[in-house]
Amino acid sequence: MRINGRVASAAGVVAVMLAVAACGSSSAPGTASGTSASAGAAAKPELTLYNAQHEDLMQLMVDDFTKTTGIKVKMRSGEDPELGAQLVQEGAKSPADVFVTENSPAMTNVAGKGLFAKVDDATLAQVPAQFAPADKDWVGFAARSTVFVYNPAGLKAADLPASLMDLSQPKWKGKVGISPGGADFQAIVSAVLALKGEAATKAWLKGLKENAKVYQGNSAVLKAVNAGEVASGVIYHYYWFKDQGESGANSKNVTQMYFGNQDPGAFLSVSGAGVLKSSKHPAEAQQFVKYLNGPAGQKVLADSKAMEYPIGNGAKANPALKPLSELQPPTVAVATLNGQKVVDMMTAVGFL
Amino acid sequence: MLSILVVLVALIPLFFVAGYAFSIGWGKAVTLIWRPRVGELLRNTGLLVVGCVALTAVLGTGAAWLVERTTLPGRRLWNVLLVAPLAVPAFVNSFGWVSLTAKVEGYAGAVLIVSLSYYPLVYLPVAAILRGLDPALEETAASLGYGPLRTFARVVLPQLRPALLGGTLIVALHILAEFGALQMLRFPTFTTAIYDLYRSSFNGPAANMLAGVLLLSCMMLLTLELRLRGHHRYSRLGRGSARVIPRRRLGRTTAPCLLAVGALTALALGVPLGSLVYWLVTGSSTDFPLRDLVATTATSLGLGVAGAVLTMTLAFPIAWLCVRRRGRLTILLERSTYFGNAVPGIVVALALVTVAIRFAPAIYQTAVLLVFAYAIMFLPRAMVSIRAALDQAPPVLDDVSHALGSGPLETLRRVTLPLIAPGLGAGTALVFLAVVTELTATLLLAPIGTRTLATQFWSNSSSIAYGAAAPYAALMVILSAPVTLLLTRNRWRSMPV
């Protein structure tokens, strides 16, 4: 029997290898577009991007980058904290060349472990200084504003909150929808933590745990507010604009309110990009980051349906958006936003 | 030797979770487990299991009784339609409901929808038993003055016990592992919470400790079922074979009964399929990105085939040992592989991510690791099919072959394999089906750039792009349908245990 089993296993292993090889070659459908244009670029390396940004937006930027440079990019997509923690665990063995997030706290986590190479000065110079940490570990390439969305049918103008902090009061019980499992809301919490300190943040989270209806993702929050399942929600600005751009089916009953006034609820979150120290293709990786916040990348971003704010010098946002200059966000140094601490606090309160 | 190795691989998740709890220290493990959120999840998960077990038992038994024991018109058609929901993954079913109305979110909706997805797991074994019952017992009961209801409760139901327990146990284990359906229905359980924690911290301690609690719950269920089953004997004593049971005439109740079965089918099959068609036709984000669809289908097929072949290959030597060289050790080996049944995909994936990063960086983030995860999870399905087939292939034929001068390889090729081929086919099909609709392990372990039908469906439906999600769901249903049809023919024999 022993012989039989072994032979059978060997045959099986060979079959598995073949099948794996077959499906390996059929994967990554989206990244193939630039291949035929760059026949002479066979020697160019392929970059590995850990992408926590919206996949459709990043695919547009990657395709444009590949078209002009001939450098292919393959993506592993996930959430900010997930991919950030993954990079920390992989350490020097990580296959990633570039890390791109929606929010900055995950960048700070990875930077804290000393895993980033310094971003080129020329790349840093393409955005205002507040959108990058002083130690040059990574650089911003897009921004998004926190907003309060509400259904006027369920919430009168007089009852609107003056501050994000108010939402922990008992009168908001069952009236506010959030997506605490996602990186976006966790970034907002990190801003509250940076602005108000640990004790106040903890108390606020506790109140919110009592009050909030939990949804899976910001789109789901928007949809629920629109349908009147919950009176209001805290999300980022672009979900509403994106839905309006498509059909408005999930946002037609929803009004957006910007807290402004340097309130934690006016937090402007920065999407970051950084080159891993362990990258095997540092030059191309730097080139990709330079593309992201440079004129070409920023134009793709601004013209896309993503509706996020481009932040490159002189870049123009979609005119439908409230101008960046009118948002009155609180001043938070990007490097002080702490992702791991927020996850621990939210775990302790029971959101996770 | 080989078998022991396979079993060790299958037990990686168990060792890992235990080792992890040990390595972070007792105190920290306790603070991570003993917190209000875990209590909340325990309550949710427990209530869901209880509700669904009760509802699937009622739906499954009721439908099986109507089809097997009454004069319900169109019984053959109903039999197929009642099993067909197995071809619609639970997360596609809840997508169908959620995309139409948000009212199904929460506990009641979760119980309803999950039960609609899983009641065939009770229906199939109960129907098989009902078909084979000896009418003599029921006739005796009637002659002793029992009415039909009392006969059912006191005579039939006790005989259904193993089938009901077995079926509902599978339902309960499925619920513990269910992720997509419950995430969509906004009903947090351990599995969805582990995923949320994974997204927030990769494979952090909190996620791993939740995985430990989930694993314990699964094992408790398995033990509970063993206890409840007891040591009764259910087979018929005495000579001769049982007569065919006369069917109960429905008479005037025919219409209401038809209506009931029809309503069940409409809810379990009509709503998800109807909603898929609706989104395919009207969804604003629907387009048919042909290249993507073809590429993802090819990836799913490839992984399905690789997973099925590897799983069957690993299961074969153990099943063979267990049938042909029965002994204490081989029984222990066999039982250990069933453990995969109790390990939700998310626990397997979490364990493999961490183990691979530390000890096997070469296969980390490759399809090899993913296929191994499938093998660990679906080994029991393969085992059941191979064992059943081997049991029916008389070993004396092997001996005859040896006596006629064939070597072991020759015997395997010319005698054993042809005999068990149908069983192997059924097992391969079952594992393939499971791989194609697998979500959590695939989400965590898929290599860079790999997209399967399930993950593409998931990413689209979670960003509320229902129209864009629909084609992937439809393709999954189409791939699953033939295998499900096979189940209705083969009946209970090849059911996943």
Interface residues (C-beta under 8 A of the other chain):
Chain A: M1 R2 I3 N4 G5 R6 V7 A8 S9 A11 G12 V13 A15 V16 A19 V20 A22 C23 G24 S26 S27 A28 P29 G30 T31 T48 E55 K74 M75 R76 G78 E79 P81 E82 L83 G84 A85 Q86 V88 Q89 E90 K93 P95 G181 G182 A183 Q186 V214 Y215 Q216 G217 S219 A220 K223 A224 A227 E229 E246 S247 A249 N250 Q340 V343 M346 T347 A348 G350 F351 L352
Chain B: M1 L2 S3 R35 P36 R37 E40 A102 Q183 M184 R186 P188 A193 D196 L197 Y198 R199 S200 S201 F202 N203 G204 A206 S284 S285 R291 D292 A295 T296 A298 T299 L301 G302 L303 V305 A306 V309 L310 M312 T313 L314 F316 P317 W320 L321 R324 R325 T354 I357 P361 Q365 T366 A367 V368 V371 P408 L409 L412 P447 I448 G449 T450 R451 S459 S462 S463 I464
